[in-house]
Amino acid sequence: MNPQMLVDSASTVPLPAPWWFVEFFKVLGFTLHLAPMHLWFAGLLVAMMLRAGGGLHARTFSRRFAKQMPVLVAFGVNFGIVPLLFLQLAYYQFFYPATILMAWFWIAIVAILIPAYYGVYLYAFGLRDDDPAGPSAFRRWIGWGSAVMFIVIGFLFVNGLSLTSSVDAWPAVWKDHQVAGAATGTGLAAFYVPMVWPRWLMMFGLALETTAAWIVLDAAWFARRETDDYRRWAGRFAFGLAVVGAAWFAAAGSWYVFGTWPGPVRETMFAWPAMILTAITALSPGLPVVLLAMLTQRGFSRTAATIVAATQFGVLAINAVSRQVVQNLEIGKFTDLAGQTADIQWSPLILFLVIFALGAVVILWMVAQVVKAARST
């Protein structure tokens, strides 16, 4: 079967916004989603491990992080709506067939997210500052269960988004998971698309670095009740965690680029001018590591912690841009994405921008209140 046959070519629905607008907010929304998502993808697992086998400062961070998790999950889920909407808007010919082929796994994301979200509340509400014994065994198991479920959710998302751009794999997935020509929705991309495993692992390595950046940001701005000794521990531990994350990212990224990129994609991304983006994407995770090393050597400060966090956010943005370019190259051989006609709908476009701006203001106000409360203690 020619994979092109599975791509809807009859639809001529124009985009309600310019192509550049769609791409910009898809990447921006994905970057905003990545930051809190990384904290529950890898950060919660790190916090649970520190609670189980760490010292006094490690348990202090674990307690602090667990109490922050309900808000971080809420931010991550809501920020994820923006890139998902723009993905469905401009890539519907590829997104919907892919998620239909793995429908049961895609729907399972919601079924897993709900108990995982409740789990972080149950675990966080069992923590007390004056209770050295920590939460009960039941609540600890709940915490571990939530950490595992968030990792599984990340794996399923990578499956869906990888299958979206891997049209060549659709015939095999459909053939193995169909009854009388109807897809059963039981196909998992990990068994058909080689890039799934390295992308998932690469994202986990990057998430470890994001967690490291959050550790120092939290210690500098929100942990006013903690001691200077705790802040020094936070800087040292964050540096070690960032080193592990950067090495993990490099190993998985090499597998992803050299082991799974199709020939045409690799040729384009290693040719001028795209090679600049490829090089920056590969090298950028090393910059937060260098900054954290300087932070641990020269002393802890709010300014230094903020620079580390802002740099890590920039690393996430660069990776989001790079992934978007690769996705467009993978899909580009089946349709001209940038050539889609646009019939600009100004009313919903303006409404979206207004709501997006108001949402950003509200979030900044919420963060400012948290900082103010931390100062007052």
Rosetta blueprint (number, residue, H / E / L):
1 M L
2 N L
3 P H
4 Q H
5 M H
6 L H
7 V L
8 D L
9 S L
10 A L
11 S L
12 T L
13 V L
14 P L
15 L E
16 P L
17 A L
18 P L
19 W H
20 W H
21 F H
22 V H
23 E H
24 F H
25 F H
26 K H
27 V H
28 L H
29 G H
30 F H
31 T H
32 L H
33 H H
34 L H
35 A H
36 P H
37 M H
38 H H
39 L H
40 W H
41 F H
42 A H
43 G H
44 L H
45 L H
46 V H
47 A H
48 M H
49 M H
50 L H
51 R H
52 A H
53 G H
54 G L
55 G L
56 L H
57 H H
58 A H
59 R H
60 T H
61 F H
62 S H
63 R H
64 R H
65 F H
66 A H
67 K H
68 Q H
69 M H
70 P H
71 V H
72 L H
73 V H
74 A H
75 F H
76 G H
77 V H
78 N H
79 F H
80 G H
81 I H
82 V H
83 P H
84 L H
85 L H
86 F H
87 L H
88 Q H
89 L H
90 A H
91 Y L
92 Y H
93 Q H
94 F H
95 F H
96 Y H
97 P H
98 A H
99 T H
100 I H
101 L H
102 M L
103 A H
104 W H
105 F H
106 W H
107 I H
108 A H
109 I H
110 V H
111 A H
112 I H
113 L H
114 I H
115 P H
116 A H
117 Y H
118 Y H
119 G H
120 V H
121 Y H
122 L H
123 Y H
124 A H
125 F H
126 G L
127 L L
128 R L
129 D L
130 D L
131 D L
132 P L
133 A L
134 G L
135 P L
136 S L
137 A H
138 F H
139 R H
140 R H
141 W H
142 I H
143 G H
144 W H
145 G H
146 S H
147 A H
148 V H
149 M H
150 F H
151 I H
152 V H
153 I H
154 G H
155 F H
156 L H
157 F H
158 V H
159 N H
160 G H
161 L H
162 S H
163 L H
164 T H
165 S H
166 S L
167 V H
168 D H
169 A H
170 W H
171 P H
172 A H
173 V H
174 W H
175 K H
176 D H
177 H L
178 Q E
179 V E
180 A L
181 G L
182 A E
183 A E
184 T L
185 G L
186 T L
187 G L
188 L L
189 A H
190 A H
191 F H
192 Y L
193 V L
194 P L
195 M L
196 V H
197 W H
198 P H
199 R H
200 W H
201 L H
202 M H
203 M H
204 F H
205 G H
206 L H
207 A H
208 L H
209 E H
210 T H
211 T H
212 A H
213 A H
214 W H
215 I H
216 V H
217 L H
218 D H
219 A H
220 A H
221 W H
222 F L
223 A L
224 R L
225 R L
226 E L
227 T L
228 D H
229 D H
230 Y H
231 R H
232 R H
233 W H
234 A H
235 G H
236 R H
237 F H
238 A H
239 F H
240 G H
241 L H
242 A H
243 V H
244 V H
245 G H
246 A H
247 A H
248 W H
249 F H
250 A H
251 A H
252 A H
253 G H
254 S H
255 W H
256 Y H
257 V H
258 F H
259 G H
260 T H
261 W L
262 P L
263 G H
264 P H
265 V H
266 R H
267 E H
268 T H
269 M H
270 F L
271 A L
272 W L
273 P L
274 A H
275 M H
276 I H
277 L H
278 T H
279 A H
280 I H
281 T H
282 A H
283 L H
284 S L
285 P L
286 G H
287 L H
288 P H
289 V H
290 V H
291 L H
292 L H
293 A H
294 M H
295 L H
296 T H
297 Q H
298 R H
299 G L
300 F L
301 S L
302 R H
303 T H
304 A H
305 A H
306 T H
307 I H
308 V H
309 A H
310 A H
311 T H
312 Q H
313 F H
314 G H
315 V H
316 L H
317 A H
318 I H
319 N H
320 A H
321 V H
322 S H
323 R H
324 Q H
325 V H
326 V H
327 Q H
328 N H
329 L H
330 E H
331 I H
332 G H
333 K L
334 F L
335 T L
336 D L
337 L L
338 A L
339 G L
340 Q L
341 T L
342 A E
343 D L
344 I L
345 Q L
346 W H
347 S H
348 P H
349 L H
350 I H
351 L H
352 F H
353 L H
354 V H
355 I H
356 F H
357 A H
358 L H
359 G H
360 A H
361 V H
362 V H
363 I H
364 L H
365 W H
366 M H
367 V H
368 A H
369 Q H
370 V H
371 V H
372 K H
373 A H
374 A H
375 R H
376 S H
377 T L
